[in-house]
Amino acid sequence: MNRYFYIDAEGKQKGTFSPQELQQERLKRDTLVWTQGMEQWKRADEVEELQFLFSVSSTAYQTASENPVNPYPQPPYAGDNYRPMPRTWLVESILVTILPFLLCGNLLSLLGIIGIVYAAQVESFYNRGDFAASAESSRSAGKWTKIAMWIAIGWLLLTVVAVILFFVFVGSLAGLEELITT
């Protein structure tokens, strides 16, 4: 007997359930289900093992007023309604964490770790079909990556300005020394 996952009205994956347990979950015909061995999510009424859920006696609880339009988000690989995965920002967040730290010892660049954490969540949420959480993780990863990048750029610019001012100051002292000795 197969154990099934399904996507609820809020777009969240639930499971695992036996076919008998799915009957108590009050699935609709257009509810997306998946079990091991299936290549992609299918509508519940397309799965032979679940046909008994939609016989006349088991659909008595469904009313005619229920919306026949599919309220569930489509899984990531579902044909016509394919949704591209949001940008993960993983490579960028790793770079803004490691490179400034190696080049100038900037501890503030470690804010990029927050970006790495959010970036790692993007694909996980996407593969579960939780597109809103995936998009939110992508936005957060981008935000923290950009914050870390601008802090690193600011630190680098301050370092360059400090070096230039140091050489100008040392040069002006050498010029003063020449004026005093002559």
Helices and strands as residue ranges (DSSP letters): E 4-7, E 13-17, H 19-24, E 32-35, E 42-43, G 44-46, G 48-54, G 79-81, H 90-104, G 107-111, H 112-128, H 131-181
